[in-house]
Amino acid sequence: MNDPSPPLERALVALRDSASDLPEHVVEQLVDRWHRWGPDVLDGLADVYPDAEELTARVAARVGAAAAARRPALRHRDAQRLLRPDWFQQPDVVGYVAYADRFAGTLRGVADRIGYLRELGVGYLHLMPLLATRTDVDPSAEGGDDGGYAVADYRRVRPHLGTVQDLADLADRLHEAGISLTVDLVLNHVAREHEWAVGARAGDERLSRFFHVFADRTTPAAYERTLPEVFPDFAPGSFTHDPDLLGGRGGWVWTTFNSFQWDLNWANPEVLLEMLGVVLDLANLGVDVLRLDAVAFIWKRMGTDCQGQPEVHAIVQALRAATRVAAPSVVFKAEAIVAPDRLTAYLGTGRRAGRVSDLAYHNSFMVQLWSALATGRADLARQSLTGRPPKPVGTAWATYVRCHDDIGWAVDDADAAAVGLSGWAHRSFLSAFYSGRYPGSFARGLVFQHNPATGDARISGSAAALAGLAAALEHDSAEEVDLALGRLFLLHAAVYGFGGVPLLYSGDELAHLGDPHWAAEPGHAADNRWVHRPRMDWALAEQRHDPATVPGRVFAGLRHLAAVRAGLPSLHAAVESVPLDVGNDAVLALLRRHAAGTLVQLYNVSSAWQRVPAGRVRAAGLQRLWEHVSGFAPHTEPGASGDELAVPPYAAWWLGERDEERPPGGRAAGRRGVAGARVRQDAVP
């Protein structure tokens, strides 16, 4: 190993000094990790801060102190994960996302429900915001807490959930059960009630520099010429006047989201050091994955939309590398809901490839799946997924059908034009379709944050309601129920089969329709996203083992998907899923080439049978076809293009090469399990 550069050597001295209480062999392990990741720290900081060398030494001191405070059980976990750094890329990892209080009341309650999670094959639990918010500090605070994202204290858990010790205990229980814990970390802003903002309002000049504060509207107005509004309905603009700032003279503070969420000034190195301390403290509680909320917004630049600036990726690189030294089992997940062509940068491109976040949401894939179901066509999805920059091999996508947030129709205008659509018109169509306003729509969603100036209208609603189950039950139609459950199964099969970490949103495993009384809960009436954030219905969950019920059919289907996925090494996330043209625009085909075996996935996004030329599938390298989801060997039928595969409505097929020991006989094909449809392959029309 090369000797470290002088700046890294000085930082190494600070690291050793702060970790001097550790046994010497542990210190040497820490030093080895600094040799590995210290250069990434310096490289990231040097691209942002003028005095990067001195800042690197200060970072190293904090890293050493955190390593010294790390408990033995977590050091053991570090050692295990250093031997298996691709743990989150493994096909046996399935995620579950929930609000702790709405799922189980408290953190201790979550621990009591670990068995339920394991039934679903869950190995990754994301608990939505659980750190103390502004309403925990001041229950009378007007405007709420943005669903937990207005954090007032990073080192306290919300009182109604429990304590910091409860969080550490839960992490230990989850680890024992083979489940990794994910927690939100809001990087872009803090609540107006946070001690930093309180100090700034009291006249503390040092803390005022933690924020973007302006004496008048001149500079804010210049920025706002290119800034999009996040919440145009109830929080228009990006700056808020506060009369207490600037020694009581009043000033304007940057507030991208809500007036009570003050954007941090990451150009100030003190902010970086403070937030690094927060990261390391959460890591030492046993958190395995930090979801970097609103990470795209942390760097501001005049004349841009202030999202995804190069400094964002440099800062995250430095934070990740520093965390790898102190707590190498911890990984970062970027919450960046950005245009498809900007997404891969959050995992690292160019010289930052594989050095930024480890996970990132594939928002575009989610949008394209819903778009395909609305149109019955997959050509736009295929276009959107074609030609995107490859992700670094050591990273993974987080794929999902629904989440706690609304759906914004991130359809690229160029992609839409390539398949003969207007991007603006298609986005408008999707909003109308999924709000149930479009004639013939099966969906029952709600419009969220309609912006008349841009025509943007996002959608709230549970997966089941958007997939047609609510309408089917309204119509008392068993056939429509089957179709709705077929859509749900297809959606989840696609995200389970894409590679990466599939995230199952709480309640979707039971086809929960959402909370009809969402607006009656205090503080929720102005935000209809609460319709798809229901409290867990444990009475409904009691039906999960009854195949005659909707919850039983959905739960069984998802358990089955998790089990099949876990047995397919070809779904390791190092390999990308790429679109394959199979000559039928109603079928989304994805190809995965892996040394363990090639997979071709076929998703019929229409309500009609579709035919796919078998030669298109075999050309990918498959000859003796085996469908892994339902466990059968598909037959071919003569057709206009030669031998053809007949794919049932809303079928999800994962095609691989049939092993010699597998019987050739065809079993039930198509919408099996979740839709309850036992469509025989010989029933081809």
Secondary structure by P-SEA (a helix, b strand, c coil): cccccaaaaaaaaaaaaaaccccaaaaaaaaaaaaacaaaaaaaaaacccaaaaaaaaaaaaaaaaaaaccaaaaaaaaaaaacccccccccbbbbbbccccccccaaaaaaaaaaaaaacccbbbbccccccccccccccccccccccccccccccccccccaaaaaaaaaaaaaacbbbbbbbbccccccccaaaaaaaaccccccccccccccaaaaaaaaccccccccccccccbbbbcccccccbbbbbbcccccccccccccaaaaaaaaaaaaaaaaaccccccccccccccccccccccccaaaaaaaaaaaaaaaaacccbbbbbbccccccccccccccccccccccccccaaaaaaaaaaaaacccaaaaaaaacccccccccccccccccccccccccccaaaaaaacccaaaaaaaaaaaaacccccccbbbbbccccccccbbbbbccccccccaaaaaaaccaaaaaaaaaaaaaaaaaaaacccbbbbcccccccccccccccccccccccccccccccccccccccccccccaaaaaaaaaaaaaaaaaacccccccbbbbbbbccccccbbbbbbcccbbbbbbbccccbbbbccaaaaaaaccccccccccbbbbbbbbccccbbbbbcccccccccccccccccccccccccccccccccccccc
